Every structure is written in structure tokens, then in C-alpha cells.
Amino acid sequence: MKIWQKTNDVSEMEKKDKITESILWSIALPGFPQILNGQLLKGILFIILELIINVMANFNEAIRLSFIGNIEGAVSQANYQWLMFYPCLYFFAMWDAFKDAGGGKQPYSYLPFVSSAFFVTVGTIYSARTKVFGVLLGAVWFPMLWVIPGLIIGFSIKLILNLKEG
């Protein structure tokens, strides 16, 4: 019985490690976890879509300028018509990686990802003009702040729906 218990614990740890690995690789670049999981076509598609949106939105330059503190330059460089696609692709690819790695077995597990995609998109919309404590955060930092309410609301709705059902 103890041998089975240890084996079960190890496989559960390996599953959690695979889920964490998938999320972290997806944060680095959407499509990487799908390739790691052997889903080459899907992974390559995510990478191509990410590259197209990234290039058309001029997002790398906005990121670079944001990191060196030139927020106004980052805002002026970003093509918001393209940048608004990025959060949905990013969080969908992350959800897909999470699910393929063995996560998402509970009902409504997708809600934190969907809610975050929505809130980061809204943050992107308002990022060119909204200041936090008098500071313009721009197209990179301001949308990132919106992940927090996205996760809180997504997990809260998931919890409420799961409690209601059972």
C-alpha cells in the first residue's frame, strides 16, 4: 500500500510540475507548451499568430521602450488595433497548454483565463491615457495590472458557480 501511495504522490507531483512548466513556457511564448506536448501544428499556429500580432502591433518596440522608461514613446509606437488581439490569444494559448498538461479538470476552470483575457483587453484599451497615481503606465504595464482583477473575478465566479452546483 505504501509503495502505491508513493508512486501516486510522484505522479501527482509530476502532473503539477507539467502544469506549471506549461504555464511558464506559455508566458514566455504562446505555442511552446503545445510543441513540448507534441502538438506541433497547434504550437506552430500559436507562434505564427503571436508573431503576426506582435509585429503588426509593434509590441516588441513598445515593450523595449517601456522597460527603459519611455512610456510615451511606447504608447506612440503601439498599434492598438492589433494589440487588442494579443490578450485573447495569449490567455487562450495559456489555457490550452494548462488543459493539455492535465489541468482544468474542475468545472469552470477556464473562467480565470477568460476573465483575465477580457480585463487585460480592457486595460489595453485604456492604457494610452489612464494614469495610476499620476503616472502613465502605457501599453505594457497598465494592461498587466488588469490580470489581477481578471484572476480574482474569474476565480470568484468559478467558486460561486461550483458552490451553487454542488
N, C-alpha and C positions, 0 to 999 in steps of 0.2 A: 504494500500500500504506500509506504514512504517513497519508494522508487518512482511509482507512478506520479505521486504528488510532486516530486522534484522535476520530473520531465514535464508535467503540466505547467509548473511555475516557469520553467525555462522557456517553453513555447509561448507562454503569455508575455514574458519579458521580451522575447524576440519579436512578437507581434507589436508590442508597444514601441520597440525600437524601430521597427519597419515603418510604423505610422509616423513617428517623429522624424525619421530620415526623409520620408516622402514630403512631409510638410516643409521641412527646411530646404530640400532641393527645389521644391516648387516656389518658395520665397526667392531663392537665387535666380531661377529662370523657369517659368512655366514650360512644361514638356519634359524636363529632365527626369522626374519620377516615372513618367509613363514609359520612357525609354528604359529606365532601370527595371521596370516591371515587365519588359518585353513587348510593350505595345508601341512598336516603332512608328507605325503610321500616325497614330494619335499623338505621340510625343513630337514627331516632326511637324505635324499640323499645328500644334500649340506653339512650338518655337517659331514657325513661319509667321503665324498670326501675331505673335508677340513682337517679332522683328518689324513687321509691316506697320503695326500700330505705333511702335516705339519710334521708328524712323519718320513716319508721317506726322506724329505729334511733336517731333523734335525733342523727345523726352530725355534722352541722354544729356543733351546740352543743358536742358532745364535742371537736371539732377546735378550736373557738374557746377553750374552757376550757383545753385542752392547751397552746395557743400562749401563753396568758397565765400558764401555770404552775400552774393549779388542776387538778391531776391527779385528786385525789379527787372533785372536782366533775364532771370529765369521766367518770370511772368510774360515778358515780351517775346521770348523765344518759343514758348509753348503754343502749340496749335490745339486749342481746346476742343475743336470739333472732332479731332482724332483722339485726344487724350481721354475724353469721356468714355471711350470704349475699353480703356485699359483696366479699370477696376473689375468689370464684369468678367472679362477674360481671365484676369489674374485669379480672382476668387473661385471661378468655375474650375479652372485647371487645378487649383489647390484642393477643392472639394473632390474632384475626380481622383486625384492622387491619394487623398485621405481614404476615400472609399475603396479604391483598388488595393490599398495596403492592408485592408481589413477593418478600417474604422467605419463609422456611420451605420452601425447595426441597430442602434436605438431609433425609434420613430422620431421624425423631425430633426435628425442630426444635421441636415443641410441648412437649417434656419440661421445659425450663426454666420455661415458663409454667404448666404443670400442677403442677409441683413447688412453685413459688412460691405458687400459689393454695392448695395444701394446707398448706404451712408457715405462711403468713400466717393461715389459718383456725385452725390450732393455736395460733398466737401470740395470736389474738383470744380464744380460749377461756381461756387462762391469764393474760391481760393485767390482769384486775381484781385479782389477788392477788400476782403474781410481781414481785419486786424485783430490780433489777440493781445490784450493789454497794450494796445497802441503799436504793436509790431506786425508788419505784413509777413506772413509765413510762406505764401506763394503756393505754386502748383505741386510742390513735393511735400513739404512739411505739414501744411494745413489739411490736405486730404488724409494724411497718415493719422492725424488726431481723431478723425472720424471713424477709424477702426474700433476705437474704444466703445463709443455708444453703439456701434453696429454689433459688436460682440455681446455687450450687455443686453441689448434689446433682443437679439437673436436667441441667446441662451435663456432669457426670461420667457419669451414666447414658447420656446421648446418646453421649458419646465411647466408652464401653465397648461399647455396642451397635453402633456404627458400626465399631469396630475388629474386633469379633467377626464381623461380616458381611463384612468385606471388606478 
